[in-house]
Amino acid sequence: MAEPAREPSSILIIGSGVFGLSTALALSHRPRYSQTSITVLDRSPFPSPDGSSIDSSRIIRADYADPAYASLAAEAQALWRGKWGEEGRYSESGLVMVADEGKADYVQKSFENVRGLQDVKAIEELKERRDIDRTMGTGGGSGAWGYVNWNSGWADAETGIRFARKLCEESGRVRFVTAEVVRLARKGGQVIGVELRHGKITADLVVLATGAWTGKLIDLRGRADASGHILAYLELTPHEQQRLGGMPILLNFSTGMFIIPPRNGVLKVARHDHGYKNPQRIPNPENTDSTIVVSLPRTQLDEPSQWIPREGEAACRRALADIIPSLADRPFKHTRICWYTDTPTGDFLITHHPTQPGLFLATGGSGHAYKFLPAIGEKVVDCIEGNTPPEFREKWGWPEHTTGDAVVTQDGSRRGRIGMLLDTELGREKSWL
């Protein structure tokens, strides 16, 4: 769809995570929208406690097998090295990317791409396991081959989101509303706003930046789906914090397991894989006379005592034993399921809806969007205006063909079992048909 014929007098952004806040900030800075009212709406008081971007840490890397994302990530990382990363929001610890024997395709392509983007003196090939262990300095390691990129690092995820919100507030242009959206409001085929649990908000343009909850508001079956991914946290002593605080990140793309350097006496172990699905039967958001089955998040707001499934905890325990053997038996303090918005290709979905005028989508983060926080909003606004970067036109556009109801991300970065159901892995029996 082409750009709007005129600047909208009002833009309503649903969701205050990476896509929502960065888009609001970019709009607030463009003279073209100086007369446009900008509203960001979220169902939870800020910061949303179960939002995927509210966490202790996220990896910041230009290490991508896809050259387009590698270049965009390098652009964002330059901003992390400036004001976005000040006051401890970004730490350049280095990243050890590894793979097991015979499973190194993604890591090999990333190695080649990043060497063309960054200082090669800070990128070292790790030809065998002992090189990996030496570089980690933790008494262990993972994988059989890989490399270390000392240009990469990690962000304090929650403080980064808080900083984005602060910049929006300082602009004086963005209004924030806390309310629960029930459905999109339509008139004659046009999306004109949202209906709330109590009331209604209208706007010339509605931007859905609702992450893993997007499937409740629009039918994205076969195009985007929610998947849950395990995070586990353990406490360290002051001596352990001092010893491990300078370690690099380790990410094994054959298993999906990764560990990020600890801060404030807390270490995180996590897995980037195909995740768990949580299929739910809901009213069809585009035809209330019917129902559909979609995977939707189930978080600790829904179940305060939620703990990750046993198989996930066991995977975290194995990774910990391999990478930091001295902590192999340390109990986890708490765990969490982080909900991705997966697309079949791992590409974002940043586009006008082809058949619903007035609706724009900024979602499909697929577990790798956070690092783009300082830069992605400008790209979203470019897309709103019909100026999608050429290298992303096909990647971010509306998929004409679907993969069926289920979405399995096949971008080369995922491993592990496909089709795990959250209730099954939790030992529950549930009929959602």
Steps between C-alpha positions, in 0.01 A plus 500: 500500500628848418559770760197694627386786273544742790657499841260344750364740758526226762706183540422241765777253582393188690788363708786669685783260427784527249290562189242721673730738687759528224227582247347764728841657551575511126161655424551764767822614333380526139374844396250332269302389809527823698121541493424131559389381842697192609356261758661184641259259668591194705291263705741516799650787696848573370722303488285201411631225732441219251614682186778322314722810517481533880786288628850518644686469169491464122788425262614788277676362193555563132580129469234389250498245221278742303699801371200737516441439872875504567524848349193632683626353828835673450312828450305445823811394689669829416212671682533264797860618529368856537232642728282189473765295680601752767455442874555125465228439241753337265811293575742386230603169653568311179299214353615141451287346224543126466352191340528126542674278248325508163250770599697817443331646190334798675810579705727472195285745301487739796879483530540594135247784513620664819862500382387726218325742735717535809862516614641160409772539764228452762365182334685174561422157362480230767605190311442239767339447838807589703509842328138555602569399861808723514305800373214447746728475803222337702640151530283370216342581166274367228512400135780375276573804282419870496640844548510785749397850400620749761295770324175342621335530839173516690244751619314531827166441332266668747712814543526528120121495469470751785743728316291479181190593701690791660598635157137479387386688808768766455381563144171630641325343202394157622197427716495173698183309585453184708198300383412157366409470133209265432497528121580728211227752418392493135270706281425406142807277478729768643677463835412818691636423846454250782221394729611478861374309799353834601466748215649558156790689341490606135795585276582552132769232522525210744842338542494151650824455694348239728764231470395148594146620578436621143310181409217609731434813295558386142507165323866422437474123474786368289668841504590560865455301818596518869765264637634480855871476586671411825701733724653392833678714759733412786664702776875544529722589792693832482816302422326313216362825361850647498646190336234459232396861442762541228417183305373525143153387394486146369237401242489149352289504182489119488318472832362853536645526851663823608640668810540875550750653748351551847411832655407580860562140601254343255593275204256413218494177299257480207412324175424635151321215322159412354340548840164394638161564341196583711201440269177670606159510337382861476238698307625578150611866531388562140176300511342470843253238372784246493792391713865428425786327681815705554800478728492779762722585797443363845711698744554544871226761499264218404666247733710664775659166595598415142831314463662380179439135395733231631660436161588869475643514850707189424635665183604808699664276759701315232614826343608635837696182575681527165575871502549579871551163673542656844133606490362170366296424811401855598120524540319740272354799684219545251408418142291659230350428159574777250250521212624561146287601199635251248472528122583216259819667378598683819440832323310783663149589381506876439236596249158648428234233511410426136123478550434706813567871438602692808691206648879466510696209649831529685554157650655158428815561707579125486722519807761738357344849485621655826849587375343729238321718760696822425455468121190300412249782558645706217466200269140442610409861418676465163275200435190694605594762241549238230879522509593155627878446469553304176679213674197449727208549258443131451612399849268736690206503258167322541552128419272407213523132586461340840659189646173360632381579850828419679812714464848349525785748460750371246766771488786265587538627857260254668565146616327249725160338498221641287141504620545489877177594679528690825228301680648168390846596622352619830338161541149628451228365279289757323256488212501820298315356199 
